[in-house]
Amino acid sequence: LGWKFYDADDYHSPENKKKMAEGIPLSDEDRIPWLCALHDILRREDSSRQDAILACSALKKMYRRILVNGPSAIESNQPEQPGEKVALQILFVHLHGPIDVIAGRLEKRRGHFMPPELLKSQFDTLEPPSAPENFITVSLEKSLPEIVLEIERTIFQG
């Protein structure tokens, strides 16, 4: 696509990485500053009229709201007020698959701070996207080219 790519894991604090490496799941309090920093990156790209892809485990609806609206999403579930920054237009791609398929892929990953043992805690935390969120769900049981094609098709169809 020629878009900038960001891996959200690169922006975790050293403390978050240490916790995960020790097999300790992150709490909302651990994740919120990280999500706010990611929102700032997306806001900067949007301001520059640059499309971007962010690989991120935005597991909860609140996390996705922070990515779209920034820190104001934490204090309020109210719609934005006049004069507030406009919410970012984000298409969330929910990669859905059985835990055993994802665990198999994690086992093959090398040099990452998150051990596969934390996968269950992520499934326990997961709140799959739902309306009115802007999202698509793509099966991880498809081949990688099929997954990419489905995402690209959605992007180009608007």
Wavefront OBJ file of the C-alpha trace (Angstrom):
o trace
v 0.000 0.000 0.000
v 2.978 2.316 0.454
v 1.683 3.314 3.880
v 3.777 3.800 6.993
v 3.770 0.766 9.266
v 3.971 0.821 13.047
v 4.231 -2.177 15.359
v 2.586 -1.137 18.616
v 4.840 -3.509 20.564
v 7.774 -1.211 19.749
v 6.131 1.511 21.870
v 5.586 -0.407 25.104
v 7.468 0.968 28.079
v 10.433 -1.020 29.425
v 8.258 -1.790 32.477
v 5.481 -3.260 30.307
v 7.965 -5.359 28.337
v 9.518 -6.628 31.573
v 6.110 -7.583 32.990
v 5.140 -9.472 29.866
v 8.534 -11.198 29.639
v 7.928 -12.412 33.208
v 4.532 -13.796 32.148
v 2.510 -11.107 33.934
v -0.521 -9.852 31.953
v -0.791 -6.089 31.516
v -3.559 -4.185 33.275
v -5.605 -1.316 31.871
v -3.365 1.041 33.857
v -0.317 -0.440 32.115
v -1.879 -0.121 28.670
v -3.484 3.342 28.783
v -0.271 5.436 28.449
v 0.839 3.126 25.626
v -2.499 3.525 23.819
v -2.376 7.321 24.238
v 1.117 7.356 22.695
v -0.170 5.259 19.790
v -3.088 7.680 19.319
v -0.561 10.536 19.137
v 1.352 8.703 16.387
v -1.859 8.134 14.421
v -2.957 11.750 14.961
v 0.431 12.988 13.682
v 0.149 10.816 10.552
v -3.432 11.983 9.995
v -2.355 15.632 10.330
v 0.282 14.986 7.660
v -2.356 13.346 5.426
v -0.356 10.112 5.650
v -2.167 6.786 5.772
v -0.704 4.340 8.266
v -1.056 0.785 9.481
v -0.738 0.025 13.174
v -0.355 -3.589 14.271
v -1.843 -3.526 17.750
v -3.682 -5.829 20.109
v -6.438 -3.354 20.928
v -8.274 -6.018 22.910
v -11.020 -3.958 24.542
v -13.563 -1.513 23.176
v -12.125 1.142 25.516
v -8.650 0.604 24.026
v -9.990 1.120 20.522
v -11.838 4.259 21.697
v -8.519 5.623 23.004
v -6.855 4.946 19.640
v -9.673 6.829 17.871
v -10.262 9.686 20.357
v -7.133 9.915 22.508
v -7.128 10.478 26.274
v -10.600 12.063 26.227
v -12.021 8.559 25.674
v -10.859 7.607 29.169
v -12.844 10.257 31.011
v -16.010 10.148 28.977
v -18.194 7.846 27.002
v -20.000 10.885 25.633
v -19.867 11.868 21.948
v -17.355 14.561 21.103
v -18.397 18.129 21.787
v -18.128 20.981 19.244
v -14.607 22.358 19.166
v -13.010 19.066 20.226
v -10.512 17.335 17.985
v -12.274 15.221 15.395
v -11.989 11.487 15.968
v -9.542 9.648 13.755
v -10.977 7.517 10.973
v -9.637 4.051 11.778
v -10.585 0.733 10.243
v -9.968 -1.970 12.836
v -9.088 -5.370 11.409
v -10.061 -8.052 13.903
v -7.967 -11.102 13.084
v -10.081 -13.938 14.418
v -8.978 -17.500 14.904
v -8.912 -20.444 17.285
v -6.510 -20.181 20.198
v -4.564 -23.253 19.014
v -3.839 -21.664 15.602
v -2.609 -18.461 17.231
v -0.614 -20.398 19.855
v 1.119 -22.313 17.060
v 2.162 -19.053 15.418
v 3.386 -17.605 18.711
v 5.509 -20.706 19.324
v 7.352 -19.995 16.049
v 7.996 -16.337 16.909
v 11.546 -15.666 18.073
v 13.015 -12.755 20.000
v 9.712 -11.311 21.241
v 9.207 -10.303 24.862
v 5.690 -11.734 25.189
v 5.714 -15.452 25.968
v 3.016 -17.685 24.429
v 1.745 -18.396 27.972
v 0.114 -14.944 28.002
v -2.148 -15.789 25.056
v -4.941 -17.117 27.288
v -4.999 -13.851 29.258
v -5.391 -11.963 25.976
v -8.331 -14.165 24.957
v -9.845 -13.606 28.419
v -9.506 -9.821 27.968
v -10.737 -9.718 24.361
v -13.900 -7.777 23.583
v -14.410 -8.411 19.861
v -15.387 -5.293 17.935
v -19.065 -4.634 17.367
v -21.278 -1.941 15.859
v -20.942 1.018 15.771
v -17.149 0.454 15.642
v -15.570 0.644 12.183
v -14.144 -2.860 11.732
v -13.923 -6.002 9.686
v -13.310 -9.513 10.967
v -10.880 -11.667 9.003
v -10.289 -15.344 9.682
v -6.723 -16.336 10.539
v -7.469 -19.744 9.095
v -7.166 -18.236 5.608
v -3.800 -18.048 3.857
v -1.745 -14.895 4.313
v -2.383 -13.755 0.693
v -6.142 -14.243 1.210
v -6.033 -12.233 4.460
v -4.129 -9.380 2.815
v -6.460 -9.378 -0.198
v -9.553 -9.196 2.014
v -8.123 -6.248 3.970
v -7.015 -4.413 0.813
v -10.413 -4.971 -0.805
v -12.136 -3.391 2.198
v -9.743 -0.412 2.223
v -10.180 0.308 -1.483
v -13.959 -0.073 -1.354
v -14.016 2.785 1.134
l 1 2 3 4 5 6 7 8 9 10 11 12 13 14 15 16 17 18 19 20 21 22 23 24 25 26 27 28 29 30 31 32 33 34 35 36 37 38 39 40 41 42 43 44 45 46 47 48 49 50 51 52 53 54 55 56 57 58 59 60 61 62 63 64 65 66 67 68 69 70 71 72 73 74 75 76 77 78 79 80 81 82 83 84 85 86 87 88 89 90 91 92 93 94 95 96 97 98 99 100 101 102 103 104 105 106 107 108 109 110 111 112 113 114 115 116 117 118 119 120 121 122 123 124 125 126 127 128 129 130 131 132 133 134 135 136 137 138 139 140 141 142 143 144 145 146 147 148 149 150 151 152 153 154 155 156 157 158
